[in-house]
Amino acid sequence: MTLAEKIARTKGKAVAFVLAHVAYQGDECVFWPFSCNPINGYGQLSLARKPHAAHRVMCELAKGPRPTPEHHAAHSCHKRACINPRHLSWKTLSQNMLDKRENGTASAAWWGRKGKLTAAQVLQIRSLRGRKTQAEIADMFAITESNVRHICTRKTWRHVPAQDHIITETL
């Protein structure tokens, strides 16, 4: 089923909002006023009972279908909740990542936006091992006990060196 067929079968405020802004010519961002994916922050809507990213739907309506399966709907404004058709274009993943790097919006961490702890917090968690229970440490950092265990056993965050391996410079 094509996107046009899915939209024709779907009613609701979210679809009406997208359709009302397909021909939008302003330069300012058009922010998605409905639900956003809590993990990645992109606007989302349901078409034919399946979730779709609002910016991808808008890009396909305004710019046509994506040229290849490797193309992504990319934002020139770098705002995830924006669906202004003038800010969207089809780019390959590498083009999109290069654009993000050039504009300073790329995530510097390998875990992206999902990272909750800093390296300093990881070192602090490891230093508390044996002095507090895993439950107490988990409560302190608002993480799970299994996360504490994995950090302490270096199953996760192994790229953070142990404190006794950190070399400090003295002047």
C-alpha positions as CSV (number, residue, x, y, z in Angstrom):
1,M,0.0,0.0,0.0
2,T,1.4,3.4,-1.0
3,L,1.7,6.3,1.4
4,A,-1.1,8.1,-0.5
5,E,-3.4,5.1,0.0
6,K,-2.6,5.0,3.7
7,I,-3.3,8.7,4.1
8,A,-6.6,8.3,2.2
9,R,-7.7,5.6,4.6
10,T,-6.6,7.5,7.7
11,K,-8.6,10.3,9.4
12,G,-7.6,12.4,12.3
13,K,-6.0,15.6,13.4
14,A,-2.4,14.4,12.8
15,V,-3.0,13.5,9.2
16,A,-5.0,16.8,8.7
17,F,-2.1,18.7,10.1
18,V,0.4,17.1,7.7
19,L,-1.9,17.7,4.7
20,A,-2.5,21.3,5.7
21,H,1.3,22.0,5.7
22,V,2.5,20.2,2.6
23,A,2.5,23.4,0.6
24,Y,3.8,25.5,3.4
25,Q,6.3,28.2,2.1
26,G,7.5,29.8,5.3
27,D,11.1,29.7,6.5
28,E,10.4,29.1,10.2
29,C,10.1,25.6,11.6
30,V,6.7,23.9,11.7
31,F,6.8,21.9,14.9
32,W,4.9,18.6,15.3
33,P,2.2,19.3,17.9
34,F,1.2,15.7,18.4
35,S,3.0,12.7,19.9
36,C,6.8,12.3,19.6
37,N,8.8,9.1,19.9
38,P,10.2,9.3,23.5
39,I,13.5,7.6,22.4
40,N,14.5,9.6,19.4
41,G,12.3,12.8,19.7
42,Y,10.9,12.6,16.2
43,G,7.2,13.3,15.6
44,Q,5.1,10.3,14.9
45,L,1.7,9.5,13.6
46,S,-0.3,6.4,12.8
47,L,-1.2,5.5,9.2
48,A,-3.2,2.3,8.5
49,R,-2.6,1.4,12.2
50,K,1.2,1.5,11.8
51,P,3.5,4.1,13.3
52,H,5.3,6.5,10.9
53,A,7.8,9.3,11.4
54,A,6.0,12.6,10.7
55,H,9.0,14.1,8.9
56,R,9.3,11.1,6.6
57,V,5.6,11.3,5.7
58,M,6.0,15.0,5.0
59,C,9.2,14.5,3.0
60,E,7.5,11.9,0.8
61,L,4.4,14.0,0.3
62,A,6.4,17.2,-0.5
63,K,9.5,15.7,-2.4
64,G,8.1,12.4,-3.7
65,P,9.1,8.9,-2.7
66,R,12.6,8.3,-1.5
67,P,15.0,7.7,-4.4
68,T,16.4,4.5,-2.9
69,P,15.9,2.5,0.4
70,E,19.2,3.9,1.6
71,H,17.8,7.5,1.6
72,H,16.6,9.2,4.8
73,A,14.4,12.2,5.4
74,A,17.0,14.8,6.6
75,H,16.4,18.1,8.3
76,S,18.3,21.2,7.2
77,C,17.1,23.0,10.4
78,H,18.4,20.1,12.6
79,K,15.2,20.1,14.7
80,R,13.8,16.6,15.1
81,A,10.2,17.7,15.6
82,C,10.1,20.0,12.6
83,I,8.0,19.0,9.6
84,N,8.5,22.1,7.4
85,P,8.7,20.7,3.9
86,R,11.3,23.3,2.9
87,H,13.6,22.0,5.7
88,L,13.3,18.3,4.5
89,S,15.2,16.5,1.8
90,W,16.2,13.0,0.9
91,K,19.8,12.2,1.8
92,T,21.8,9.0,2.2
93,L,22.9,8.1,5.7
94,S,26.4,9.2,5.1
95,Q,25.3,12.5,3.6
96,N,23.0,13.1,6.6
97,M,25.8,12.2,9.1
98,L,28.2,14.5,7.4
99,D,25.7,17.3,7.5
100,K,25.1,16.7,11.2
101,R,28.9,16.7,11.9
102,E,29.4,20.0,9.9
103,N,26.6,21.7,11.8
104,G,27.5,20.4,15.2
105,T,24.3,18.4,15.8
106,A,25.9,14.9,15.6
107,S,26.1,13.0,18.8
108,A,29.6,12.6,20.0
109,A,28.9,9.5,22.0
110,W,28.6,6.0,20.5
111,W,25.3,5.4,22.3
112,G,23.7,8.5,20.8
113,R,20.9,10.3,22.7
114,K,20.2,7.3,24.9
115,G,23.2,7.7,27.1
116,K,22.2,8.5,30.7
117,L,25.5,8.4,32.6
118,T,28.8,10.3,32.2
119,A,32.2,8.7,32.5
120,A,32.6,10.5,35.8
121,Q,29.4,8.9,37.1
122,V,30.6,5.5,36.0
123,L,33.8,5.9,37.9
124,Q,31.8,7.0,41.0
125,I,29.5,3.9,40.6
126,R,32.6,1.6,40.5
127,S,34.1,3.3,43.5
128,L,30.9,2.7,45.6
129,R,31.1,-1.1,44.9
130,G,31.4,-2.9,48.2
131,R,30.4,0.2,50.2
132,K,26.8,0.4,49.2
133,T,24.4,-2.2,47.8
134,Q,23.6,-2.4,44.1
135,A,20.0,-1.2,45.0
136,E,21.3,1.9,46.8
137,I,23.7,2.8,44.0
138,A,20.9,2.2,41.4
139,D,18.6,4.6,43.3
140,M,21.4,7.2,43.6
141,F,21.8,7.3,39.8
142,A,18.2,6.4,38.7
143,I,19.4,3.3,36.9
144,T,18.6,-0.4,37.3
145,E,20.5,-2.8,39.6
146,S,21.6,-4.8,36.6
147,N,23.0,-1.7,35.0
148,V,25.1,-1.2,38.2
149,R,26.3,-4.8,38.1
150,H,27.2,-4.5,34.4
151,I,29.2,-1.3,35.0
152,C,31.1,-2.8,37.9
153,T,31.9,-6.0,36.1
154,R,32.9,-3.9,33.0
155,K,30.3,-5.6,30.9
156,T,29.3,-2.1,29.9
157,W,31.3,1.1,29.9
158,R,34.5,-0.9,29.4
159,H,35.9,2.0,27.4
160,V,36.1,4.0,30.7
161,P,39.4,3.1,32.4
162,A,39.6,2.0,36.0
163,Q,40.5,4.8,38.4
164,D,43.8,3.3,39.3
165,H,44.8,3.4,35.6
166,I,44.1,7.1,35.1
167,I,47.3,9.0,34.9
168,T,47.1,12.6,36.2
169,E,49.6,15.2,35.2
170,T,51.2,17.3,37.9
171,L,52.8,20.7,37.2
